[in-house]
Amino acid sequence: MIGKAPRTVGGGLFRIAIVAAAVVVGLAGLYALGAAVVRAWPGGEALRYPWEAMRAFLFRGESPYHRLALLYGRSQQDGVAVMPRPYPFPPALVLFSPLALLKDFAAARVWAVWGALLALAGGVVLLARTLRWRPGAGMAAAAGLFAWTGYFSALAVLRADVVVVVLFLLSLALAAVLGGRDDLAGAALVLTLVRPDVALYPAVFLLLWAASRRRWRLWRGFWGLAAALLALAFWLLPSWALQMAFVLLRFKPAASPRLALAHAVPGVGRQAGWLLVGVVAVAVLAEWVAAWGRSAYQAAWTTALTVVGALLVGGRVVPADQVLLLIPLLWVWVYWGSRWKTYGRPAAALTLALFWVLPWLFWGTGLFSGGGVCASVGMCFLEPLAVGVLLYTVRWWAARAPVALSPEALLE
């Protein structure tokens, strides 16, 4: 028998060189494609302001909040509608510093766009695998297309908004809770607080629920990473909390569902906005009480509802934040497909099509109008309200599923 020719060192190095060259060519191609997209759709203020602030801190020793105040003040003088956001310094250090190392903002935005697309895909895949969802090739392709090309997803990705990273981190936290990896869940929740206006409520609920179940490892993961980041932040910038509070008080919100109602109906809009906040808050708090001490799956459903509630009662919410609705929508589709045998999958396909078509039909022509703030009252809260109603159609199943969804029920 003639044996195989032995591998040589030269042959191994040649193969490594080929792989390295292919990786370099692939990255160059991705960068070129991303650069073309960035040139076609200018903007990205959601990333530009924290990017400039973090560069000012890293390379010139300036306060990032002083830089943010200058930028927000300039945008108000120029009449540019940009939501003022005082990002908490500890998670901002982790999430914005890597991009701040890039000198050119266009390059930072290109990589942020690709990172946002990966975060969207990663969040959806994490939850789908955790729930053992088997939607079939057609529905899986449609869900992936919706996650990348839905109106609010496109808005968040092209603006390079950090809310897409928050979506991934929340999905990671829920997947970790359902998988029993509570330390990881707690650490992920800490980083979501870079956007406390949409992530604080889900984080608080999961911490309270973990206490009700005595799952203290979630608290350990949360407060362990939080303590480390706080120590680093106060060492680098001892006055960051006061400076953040100054920016928060000086620059009022530019958009929220409540403000949209007040502007749309000057007579009673203000009162209607506060009524909306009160009703949503009571409904969400009632579900928090109902989930106390219950299964992880009911807690996950309640977290999805809390995400919807945060989008409706948050004081600094813009349309791009509605990309977070992918989390509750996935819960609806999974339960429909597994428990509602006859019409579950057609209903999921219909709602997916409607949530894709209608926003593009009504608001697609002004993708960047208004700097990402609410161009109409409908844009600000109609989809969260609709998703909240749909989420209640699966509450009975979520509240009565003490264990993981049956794999057999999710198969074709």
DRENBA-684175 format. One record per residue (C-alpha): residue in one letter; x, y, z. Coordinates in pm, 1 decimal. Last residue first. Layout:
REM residues N
<'A', <X, Y, Z>>;
...
END
This chain:
REM residues 412
<'E', <-4224.7, 2022.9, 1144.1>>;
<'L', <-4070.1, 2033.6, 1486.4>>;
<'L', <-4172.4, 2276.3, 1758.2>>;
<'A', <-4408.2, 2043.0, 1943.2>>;
<'E', <-4144.6, 1772.7, 1956.2>>;
<'P', <-3897.1, 2009.1, 2118.8>>;
<'S', <-4146.6, 2069.6, 2400.3>>;
<'L', <-4123.9, 2426.9, 2524.5>>;
<'A', <-3904.0, 2445.2, 2830.8>>;
<'V', <-4062.3, 2377.2, 3167.4>>;
<'P', <-4335.8, 2531.8, 3380.1>>;
<'A', <-4534.6, 2640.4, 3073.6>>;
<'R', <-4858.6, 2772.1, 3220.8>>;
<'A', <-4787.3, 3147.0, 3227.7>>;
<'A', <-4634.4, 3144.0, 2878.1>>;
<'W', <-4929.1, 2950.2, 2733.5>>;
<'W', <-5189.3, 3185.1, 2879.6>>;
<'R', <-4981.6, 3490.4, 2782.5>>;
<'V', <-4970.7, 3396.9, 2415.0>>;
<'T', <-5243.7, 3633.2, 2288.7>>;
<'Y', <-5112.4, 3895.5, 2533.0>>;
<'L', <-4802.3, 3939.3, 2317.3>>;
<'L', <-5021.4, 4029.3, 2022.0>>;
<'V', <-5167.2, 4325.4, 2214.6>>;
<'G', <-4819.0, 4444.3, 2310.7>>;
<'V', <-4703.9, 4408.2, 1950.3>>;
<'A', <-4987.1, 4635.4, 1834.1>>;
<'L', <-4911.2, 4896.5, 2101.2>>;
<'P', <-4540.1, 4889.4, 2018.1>>;
<'E', <-4625.4, 4930.3, 1647.2>>;
<'L', <-4856.5, 5230.1, 1695.7>>;
<'F', <-4625.3, 5419.8, 1934.4>>;
<'C', <-4389.6, 5668.6, 1773.1>>;
<'M', <-4454.0, 5621.0, 1405.2>>;
<'G', <-4823.6, 5688.5, 1458.4>>;
<'V', <-4758.1, 6025.5, 1623.0>>;
<'S', <-4564.0, 6140.0, 1320.4>>;
<'A', <-4203.2, 6226.9, 1229.2>>;
<'C', <-4081.7, 6084.9, 1559.5>>;
<'V', <-3710.7, 6149.8, 1603.0>>;
<'G', <-3447.7, 5990.3, 1375.9>>;
<'G', <-3274.8, 6308.9, 1267.0>>;
<'G', <-3603.5, 6462.7, 1161.5>>;
<'S', <-3614.2, 6287.6, 827.9>>;
<'F', <-3369.7, 6000.2, 801.0>>;
<'L', <-3591.3, 5729.9, 650.4>>;
<'G', <-3835.0, 5982.4, 506.7>>;
<'T', <-3970.0, 5785.3, 210.4>>;
<'G', <-4013.9, 5471.9, 422.2>>;
<'W', <-4270.3, 5620.5, 661.0>>;
<'F', <-4613.3, 5497.1, 555.1>>;
<'L', <-4534.4, 5215.0, 313.0>>;
<'W', <-4211.2, 5110.6, 483.0>>;
<'P', <-4393.3, 5092.0, 816.8>>;
<'L', <-4682.3, 4895.4, 657.7>>;
<'V', <-4484.0, 4635.1, 462.7>>;
<'W', <-4260.4, 4472.0, 725.0>>;
<'F', <-4501.0, 4462.8, 1019.3>>;
<'L', <-4773.1, 4340.1, 784.5>>;
<'A', <-4557.8, 4065.1, 635.2>>;
<'L', <-4447.7, 3940.6, 978.5>>;
<'T', <-4806.5, 3950.5, 1100.6>>;
<'L', <-4918.1, 3735.4, 807.0>>;
<'A', <-4632.3, 3484.2, 842.4>>;
<'A', <-4706.5, 3441.8, 1214.0>>;
<'A', <-5077.6, 3395.7, 1141.9>>;
<'P', <-4997.2, 3134.1, 876.3>>;
<'R', <-4773.9, 2957.3, 1130.8>>;
<'G', <-5027.1, 2952.1, 1410.9>>;
<'Y', <-5334.2, 2862.0, 1205.6>>;
<'T', <-5378.1, 2491.4, 1264.7>>;
<'K', <-5132.4, 2403.6, 1542.3>>;
<'W', <-5169.7, 2691.6, 1783.2>>;
<'R', <-4929.7, 2570.1, 2051.4>>;
<'S', <-4592.9, 2542.4, 1873.8>>;
<'G', <-4625.0, 2793.3, 1588.6>>;
<'W', <-4821.8, 3048.3, 1787.7>>;
<'Y', <-4586.3, 3014.0, 2083.4>>;
<'V', <-4276.2, 3069.1, 1870.4>>;
<'W', <-4428.8, 3353.6, 1669.0>>;
<'V', <-4537.5, 3547.0, 1976.7>>;
<'W', <-4201.5, 3505.6, 2153.9>>;
<'L', <-4021.5, 3619.3, 1837.6>>;
<'L', <-4240.0, 3928.9, 1826.2>>;
<'P', <-4152.6, 4009.7, 2188.1>>;
<'I', <-3776.4, 4017.8, 2110.2>>;
<'L', <-3798.2, 4173.3, 1761.7>>;
<'L', <-3971.7, 4467.7, 1927.4>>;
<'L', <-3624.0, 4590.6, 2024.3>>;
<'V', <-3595.3, 4738.1, 1672.7>>;
<'Q', <-3845.2, 4986.4, 1811.9>>;
<'D', <-3553.0, 5191.1, 1941.1>>;
<'A', <-3506.4, 5332.4, 1589.3>>;
<'P', <-3835.6, 5521.6, 1633.6>>;
<'V', <-3697.5, 5740.0, 1917.2>>;
<'V', <-3740.0, 5700.2, 2293.5>>;
<'R', <-3609.9, 5955.9, 2541.1>>;
<'G', <-3878.3, 5960.3, 2813.3>>;
<'G', <-3960.7, 5591.4, 2809.0>>;
<'V', <-4328.3, 5509.1, 2870.0>>;
<'L', <-4417.8, 5338.1, 2541.2>>;
<'L', <-4081.8, 5184.3, 2446.5>>;
<'A', <-4029.7, 5073.4, 2805.9>>;
<'G', <-4368.8, 4900.1, 2802.7>>;
<'V', <-4276.2, 4696.5, 2496.6>>;
<'V', <-3951.6, 4587.7, 2664.2>>;
<'T', <-4150.4, 4508.4, 2979.3>>;
<'L', <-4374.6, 4279.2, 2774.2>>;
<'A', <-4066.9, 4087.0, 2655.9>>;
<'T', <-3945.2, 4069.3, 3016.2>>;
<'T', <-4284.5, 3933.4, 3119.2>>;
<'W', <-4253.8, 3659.5, 2855.4>>;
<'A', <-3905.6, 3574.8, 2983.7>>;
<'A', <-4031.6, 3565.2, 3342.5>>;
<'Q', <-4314.2, 3333.1, 3234.8>>;
<'Y', <-4051.5, 3111.5, 3074.8>>;
<'A', <-3826.5, 3124.9, 3379.9>>;
<'S', <-4106.0, 2981.1, 3592.5>>;
<'R', <-4291.2, 3168.8, 3868.3>>;
<'G', <-4164.9, 3321.7, 4192.6>>;
<'W', <-4303.7, 3663.7, 4111.8>>;
<'A', <-4443.1, 3653.6, 3755.0>>;
<'A', <-4788.3, 3781.2, 3858.9>>;
<'V', <-4632.1, 4075.5, 4045.7>>;
<'W', <-4427.7, 4174.5, 3741.3>>;
<'E', <-4740.3, 4130.2, 3527.8>>;
<'A', <-4925.4, 4383.5, 3744.5>>;
<'L', <-4627.9, 4619.9, 3712.3>>;
<'V', <-4652.2, 4599.8, 3332.4>>;
<'A', <-5025.2, 4673.7, 3327.3>>;
<'V', <-4992.9, 4960.1, 3577.6>>;
<'A', <-4707.8, 5119.3, 3380.7>>;
<'V', <-4895.7, 5087.9, 3051.3>>;
<'V', <-5207.6, 5252.3, 3193.4>>;
<'G', <-5012.8, 5533.8, 3359.4>>;
<'V', <-4796.7, 5614.8, 3057.7>>;
<'L', <-5099.0, 5618.9, 2828.2>>;
<'L', <-5285.2, 5847.9, 3070.3>>;
<'W', <-4979.4, 6076.4, 3075.7>>;
<'G', <-4990.9, 6100.6, 2698.1>>;
<'A', <-5366.1, 6155.8, 2692.4>>;
<'Q', <-5325.6, 6445.6, 2936.6>>;
<'R', <-5063.7, 6608.7, 2716.2>>;
<'G', <-5259.4, 6537.0, 2399.9>>;
<'V', <-5578.9, 6699.8, 2526.8>>;
<'G', <-5573.6, 7030.5, 2342.1>>;
<'P', <-5242.1, 7016.8, 2157.2>>;
<'V', <-5331.0, 6690.9, 1981.0>>;
<'A', <-5029.1, 6591.8, 1768.0>>;
<'H', <-4771.4, 6769.9, 1983.1>>;
<'A', <-4890.0, 6622.0, 2312.2>>;
<'L', <-4932.1, 6279.5, 2154.5>>;
<'A', <-4575.2, 6288.0, 2021.8>>;
<'L', <-4449.6, 6405.4, 2361.0>>;
<'R', <-4603.1, 6100.2, 2529.3>>;
<'P', <-4469.6, 5863.3, 2263.2>>;
<'S', <-4120.7, 6008.5, 2307.2>>;
<'A', <-3916.9, 6272.0, 2128.2>>;
<'A', <-3665.3, 6555.4, 2174.9>>;
<'P', <-3603.2, 6494.4, 2544.4>>;
<'K', <-3474.7, 6793.6, 2744.8>>;
<'F', <-3111.3, 6895.8, 2747.2>>;
<'R', <-2989.5, 7066.4, 3063.8>>;
<'L', <-3114.9, 6812.4, 3316.0>>;
<'L', <-2964.1, 6504.2, 3150.9>>;
<'V', <-2643.0, 6686.5, 3060.6>>;
<'F', <-2599.2, 6793.9, 3423.6>>;
<'A', <-2685.9, 6443.6, 3550.2>>;
<'M', <-2411.7, 6301.2, 3327.4>>;
<'Q', <-2164.5, 6551.9, 3470.6>>;
<'L', <-2261.1, 6458.5, 3825.2>>;
<'A', <-2220.6, 6086.6, 3751.8>>;
<'W', <-1890.0, 6136.4, 3566.4>>;
<'S', <-1723.6, 6327.2, 3850.7>>;
<'P', <-1453.6, 6069.0, 3933.6>>;
<'L', <-1346.6, 6020.5, 3570.2>>;
<'L', <-1081.6, 5749.9, 3526.1>>;
<'W', <-1096.1, 5606.4, 3877.9>>;
<'F', <-1471.0, 5657.0, 3902.2>>;
<'A', <-1520.0, 5468.9, 3573.8>>;
<'L', <-1286.6, 5182.0, 3664.6>>;
<'A', <-1453.8, 5130.8, 4003.0>>;
<'L', <-1796.7, 5151.7, 3841.4>>;
<'L', <-1697.1, 4897.2, 3577.5>>;
<'A', <-1571.7, 4648.0, 3838.2>>;
<'A', <-1874.8, 4700.0, 4062.5>>;
<'A', <-2116.7, 4654.7, 3771.4>>;
<'L', <-1937.1, 4336.8, 3660.6>>;
<'G', <-1978.7, 4178.1, 4002.8>>;
<'W', <-2317.9, 4336.7, 4062.9>>;
<'F', <-2475.7, 4174.4, 3760.3>>;
<'G', <-2298.8, 3837.7, 3770.9>>;
<'R', <-2359.5, 3798.2, 4144.0>>;
<'W', <-2721.8, 3907.9, 4110.7>>;
<'L', <-2773.7, 3645.2, 3841.5>>;
<'R', <-2595.3, 3393.8, 4063.4>>;
<'W', <-2851.4, 3471.2, 4331.8>>;
<'R', <-3122.2, 3262.3, 4170.9>>;
<'R', <-3333.6, 3269.7, 4485.0>>;
<'R', <-3650.6, 3237.1, 4275.0>>;
<'S', <-3800.2, 3563.4, 4403.4>>;
<'A', <-3453.9, 3722.2, 4392.4>>;
<'A', <-3418.7, 3623.8, 4025.9>>;
<'W', <-3756.2, 3787.7, 3959.7>>;
<'L', <-3636.9, 4112.1, 4116.9>>;
<'L', <-3316.4, 4111.9, 3912.1>>;
<'L', <-3508.4, 4025.1, 3595.7>>;
<'F', <-3753.3, 4310.1, 3658.3>>;
<'V', <-3481.3, 4567.8, 3723.2>>;
<'A', <-3299.1, 4472.0, 3401.9>>;
<'P', <-3618.1, 4484.0, 3193.9>>;
<'Y', <-3695.5, 4833.7, 3333.7>>;
<'L', <-3343.8, 4972.8, 3288.6>>;
<'A', <-3311.3, 4867.3, 2925.0>>;
<'V', <-3515.5, 5125.2, 2729.5>>;
<'D', <-3428.0, 5456.4, 2898.6>>;
<'P', <-3117.9, 5298.4, 3050.8>>;
<'R', <-2936.5, 5283.9, 2714.7>>;
<'V', <-2576.9, 5205.3, 2817.7>>;
<'L', <-2768.3, 5000.5, 3072.3>>;
<'T', <-2755.7, 4701.5, 2836.8>>;
<'L', <-2397.4, 4646.9, 2956.7>>;
<'V', <-2507.7, 4555.1, 3309.3>>;
<'L', <-2776.8, 4319.3, 3177.8>>;
<'A', <-2513.1, 4113.8, 2994.7>>;
<'A', <-2321.8, 4057.3, 3320.0>>;
<'G', <-2635.9, 3937.3, 3496.9>>;
<'A', <-2726.9, 3695.1, 3218.6>>;
<'L', <-2373.3, 3554.1, 3210.1>>;
<'D', <-2386.0, 3482.2, 3583.5>>;
<'D', <-2733.6, 3329.6, 3540.4>>;
<'R', <-2636.0, 3055.1, 3300.2>>;
<'G', <-2947.5, 2841.2, 3358.3>>;
<'G', <-3038.8, 2810.0, 2989.4>>;
<'L', <-3357.4, 3015.0, 3017.2>>;
<'V', <-3167.1, 3285.6, 3205.6>>;
<'A', <-2878.3, 3273.4, 2956.4>>;
<'A', <-3113.2, 3301.9, 2658.2>>;
<'L', <-3283.8, 3597.2, 2824.4>>;
<'A', <-2951.3, 3770.0, 2895.0>>;
<'L', <-2821.2, 3703.7, 2543.4>>;
<'S', <-3140.6, 3845.0, 2392.6>>;
<'L', <-3101.9, 4152.2, 2613.8>>;
<'L', <-2739.0, 4184.6, 2502.1>>;
<'F', <-2829.7, 4150.2, 2133.8>>;
<'L', <-3104.7, 4410.9, 2155.1>>;
<'V', <-2874.5, 4643.8, 2350.7>>;
<'V', <-2622.7, 4610.3, 2065.9>>;
<'V', <-2896.9, 4722.0, 1828.4>>;
<'V', <-2973.1, 5013.7, 2063.4>>;
<'V', <-2615.9, 5134.1, 2000.0>>;
<'D', <-2743.5, 5317.5, 1693.6>>;
<'A', <-2537.7, 5292.2, 1376.6>>;
<'R', <-2789.8, 5530.3, 1210.4>>;
<'L', <-2800.2, 5288.7, 917.7>>;
<'V', <-2855.6, 4995.8, 1153.5>>;
<'A', <-3126.0, 5159.9, 1365.5>>;
<'L', <-3326.9, 5283.9, 1068.1>>;
<'A', <-3287.8, 4953.6, 885.2>>;
<'S', <-3415.4, 4766.3, 1190.6>>;
<'F', <-3703.1, 5012.3, 1228.2>>;
<'Y', <-3810.5, 4962.2, 868.0>>;
<'G', <-3763.3, 4587.3, 855.0>>;
<'T', <-3462.9, 4490.9, 642.8>>;
<'W', <-3232.5, 4294.3, 873.4>>;
<'A', <-3472.2, 4130.3, 1121.3>>;
<'F', <-3740.3, 4095.8, 851.4>>;
<'L', <-3500.6, 3913.7, 619.8>>;
<'G', <-3406.3, 3676.4, 902.2>>;
<'A', <-3771.7, 3614.9, 985.5>>;
<'A', <-3854.0, 3551.7, 618.4>>;
<'A', <-3563.4, 3308.3, 582.5>>;
<'A', <-3672.1, 3120.6, 895.5>>;
<'M', <-4033.2, 3116.8, 775.1>>;
<'G', <-3933.8, 2962.2, 444.4>>;
<'A', <-3681.6, 2713.8, 582.1>>;
<'G', <-3909.2, 2572.0, 851.2>>;
<'P', <-3998.1, 2737.1, 1181.5>>;
<'R', <-3801.1, 2506.3, 1410.9>>;
<'W', <-3779.2, 2702.5, 1737.0>>;
<'R', <-3575.7, 2533.2, 2007.4>>;
<'L', <-3660.3, 2819.2, 2245.4>>;
<'T', <-3288.8, 2869.0, 2316.5>>;
<'R', <-3206.2, 2827.3, 1948.1>>;
<'A', <-3457.9, 3093.2, 1844.0>>;
<'L', <-3345.9, 3327.5, 2121.0>>;
<'L', <-2978.7, 3309.4, 2026.4>>;
<'V', <-3049.2, 3318.5, 1651.1>>;
<'V', <-3252.9, 3639.3, 1681.5>>;
<'G', <-2990.0, 3813.0, 1893.9>>;
<'G', <-2700.0, 3701.3, 1676.3>>;
<'A', <-2864.2, 3815.3, 1353.6>>;
<'L', <-2935.0, 4158.8, 1493.7>>;
<'A', <-2589.7, 4184.1, 1651.5>>;
<'L', <-2423.0, 4080.1, 1324.3>>;
<'L', <-2613.2, 4351.9, 1137.5>>;
<'A', <-2519.4, 4606.0, 1404.0>>;
<'G', <-2152.7, 4507.1, 1384.4>>;
<'W', <-2159.9, 4558.7, 1010.0>>;
<'V', <-2308.6, 4906.3, 1058.4>>;
<'A', <-2060.8, 4984.1, 1337.8>>;
<'W', <-1773.1, 4879.7, 1111.8>>;
<'V', <-1883.3, 5129.0, 847.4>>;
<'R', <-1957.9, 5395.1, 1108.5>>;
<'A', <-1608.4, 5377.4, 1251.5>>;
<'A', <-1459.4, 5401.4, 901.6>>;
<'A', <-1670.5, 5709.4, 825.6>>;
<'F', <-1572.7, 5855.8, 1162.5>>;
<'D', <-1201.2, 5846.5, 1079.4>>;
<'K', <-962.2, 5821.2, 1374.8>>;
<'L', <-1062.2, 5471.4, 1482.5>>;
<'L', <-988.0, 5418.2, 1853.1>>;
<'A', <-1333.8, 5560.1, 1926.3>>;
<'L', <-1482.5, 5244.5, 1773.6>>;
<'P', <-1325.7, 5027.4, 2044.8>>;
<'S', <-1409.1, 5284.9, 2317.7>>;
<'F', <-1783.7, 5297.3, 2249.7>>;
<'L', <-1911.6, 4972.4, 2404.9>>;
<'V', <-1685.3, 4919.4, 2705.0>>;
<'L', <-1641.7, 5281.1, 2811.3>>;
<'A', <-2011.3, 5344.8, 2744.7>>;
<'P', <-2096.9, 5071.7, 2996.8>>;
<'P', <-1921.9, 5266.2, 3278.6>>;
<'F', <-1997.7, 5623.7, 3154.1>>;
<'P', <-2375.4, 5621.0, 3154.9>>;
<'Y', <-2487.3, 5766.1, 2817.3>>;
<'P', <-2630.6, 6116.7, 2850.4>>;
<'R', <-2851.7, 6107.2, 2539.4>>;
<'P', <-2978.7, 6421.3, 2366.4>>;
<'M', <-3207.6, 6309.7, 2079.3>>;
<'V', <-3104.9, 6489.7, 1763.0>>;
<'A', <-3333.6, 6726.0, 1572.2>>;
<'V', <-3097.6, 6964.9, 1393.7>>;
<'G', <-3211.2, 7326.3, 1433.8>>;
<'D', <-2858.2, 7465.2, 1405.8>>;
<'Q', <-2869.2, 7607.8, 1758.9>>;
<'Q', <-3008.1, 7277.4, 1890.2>>;
<'S', <-2733.2, 7080.9, 1716.2>>;
<'R', <-2468.5, 7311.2, 1862.9>>;
<'G', <-2601.9, 7258.9, 2214.1>>;
<'Y', <-2606.0, 6883.2, 2163.5>>;
<'L', <-2246.7, 6886.6, 2044.1>>;
<'L', <-2121.2, 7114.3, 2321.1>>;
<'A', <-2303.5, 6912.4, 2588.7>>;
<'L', <-2164.2, 6589.2, 2445.9>>;
<'R', <-1809.4, 6730.1, 2461.1>>;
<'H', <-1855.5, 6830.7, 2825.4>>;
<'Y', <-2000.3, 6485.7, 2889.0>>;
<'P', <-1695.1, 6317.1, 2738.2>>;
<'S', <-1470.0, 6513.9, 2975.3>>;
<'E', <-1147.7, 6601.6, 2799.8>>;
<'G', <-829.5, 6397.7, 2835.4>>;
<'R', <-724.0, 6462.9, 2477.2>>;
<'F', <-691.6, 6112.6, 2329.4>>;
<'L', <-929.5, 5893.9, 2530.3>>;
<'F', <-1172.6, 6159.8, 2653.0>>;
<'A', <-1208.4, 6352.8, 2328.3>>;
<'R', <-1229.1, 6022.8, 2143.0>>;
<'M', <-1515.5, 5917.9, 2373.6>>;
<'A', <-1706.6, 6238.7, 2307.9>>;
<'E', <-1652.5, 6220.8, 1930.6>>;
<'W', <-1779.7, 5860.8, 1920.8>>;
<'P', <-2069.0, 5945.1, 2156.9>>;
<'Y', <-2178.7, 6220.8, 1913.6>>;
<'R', <-2110.2, 6037.4, 1588.9>>;
<'L', <-2297.5, 5718.3, 1676.8>>;
<'A', <-2654.3, 5847.1, 1695.3>>;
<'E', <-2545.2, 6114.6, 1447.1>>;
<'G', <-2513.5, 5842.6, 1184.1>>;
<'G', <-2606.5, 6044.8, 879.7>>;
<'P', <-2529.0, 5982.7, 514.7>>;
<'W', <-2713.5, 5705.4, 329.1>>;
<'A', <-2544.0, 5635.6, -5.9>>;
<'R', <-2195.3, 5706.4, 128.5>>;
<'V', <-2254.8, 5476.3, 427.1>>;
<'V', <-2383.6, 5199.7, 198.5>>;
<'A', <-2078.2, 5228.5, -27.0>>;
<'A', <-1849.9, 5220.6, 277.1>>;
<'G', <-2021.5, 4902.8, 400.4>>;
<'L', <-1962.6, 4732.3, 64.9>>;
<'A', <-1598.2, 4840.4, 63.2>>;
<'Y', <-1553.8, 4721.8, 423.2>>;
<'L', <-1709.5, 4385.4, 344.7>>;
<'G', <-1483.3, 4344.4, 42.6>>;
<'A', <-1173.8, 4437.5, 243.2>>;
<'L', <-1276.1, 4189.9, 512.8>>;
<'G', <-1316.0, 3916.1, 251.6>>;
<'V', <-984.4, 3997.8, 85.0>>;
<'V', <-806.8, 3988.5, 422.1>>;
<'V', <-974.0, 3659.4, 516.6>>;
<'A', <-886.5, 3504.9, 179.0>>;
<'A', <-525.4, 3618.2, 215.7>>;
<'A', <-506.9, 3463.9, 563.1>>;
<'V', <-652.1, 3135.2, 433.0>>;
<'I', <-404.9, 3125.7, 144.3>>;
<'A', <-113.7, 3210.5, 374.8>>;
<'I', <-214.3, 2934.2, 615.7>>;
<'R', <-227.8, 2689.0, 323.8>>;
<'F', <119.6, 2795.7, 210.7>>;
<'L', <255.6, 2763.3, 564.4>>;
<'G', <125.2, 2408.2, 582.3>>;
<'G', <278.8, 2318.8, 246.0>>;
<'G', <615.5, 2462.3, 347.7>>;
<'V', <615.6, 2268.0, 673.1>>;
<'T', <561.2, 1950.2, 479.2>>;
<'R', <276.5, 1705.2, 499.1>>;
<'P', <377.8, 1348.1, 441.8>>;
<'A', <268.1, 1187.5, 114.9>>;
<'K', <-4.3, 938.5, 180.9>>;
<'G', <97.8, 576.1, 199.2>>;
<'I', <128.9, 339.4, -93.5>>;
<'M', <0.0, 0.0, 0.0>>;
END
